[in-house]
Amino acid sequence: MQQALPYRTWLPVSTDRSSVLDDSPVGGLVDDGTSVEKKALENAVIVFGRRGCCMCHVVKRLLLGLGVNPAMYEVDEEDEVSVILELQRIGGGQGNDSKVQFPLVFIGGRLFGGLDRLMGTHISGELIPILKQAGALWL
């Protein structure tokens, strides 16, 4: 018989940056040592999400269906708080009460939004021109 694996749907975000970052520079580091911001700027389309998140898979499949091969960055639970803080910082003043939720899509180095914005833009027919402008789609 198979056992269900525990899954955490949320992680409380601490506002005390010193306990989260341990006197390191602002922002989370990706496995190869580069910052989250650098990854967002280097890729035409990048998707940030929790490891094993089904909604990240939906975002990836939608973009692959359009002919875009998005870079994927899966965040581990222990790195989640620092990555969320970095994404809030580089997301650009969307208001103090706005929360960063995964999956999060960056197109052309700018924060595009989550799954709901991506799906809404795709349904309205505006997503393909945005992807072409960012250089992620050539057709």
Summary of the structure (lengths in Angstrom):
residues: 139
radius of gyration: 15.7
end to end distance: 48.4
largest distance: 50.3
contacts: 342
relative contact order: 0.17
helix: 40%
strand: 15%
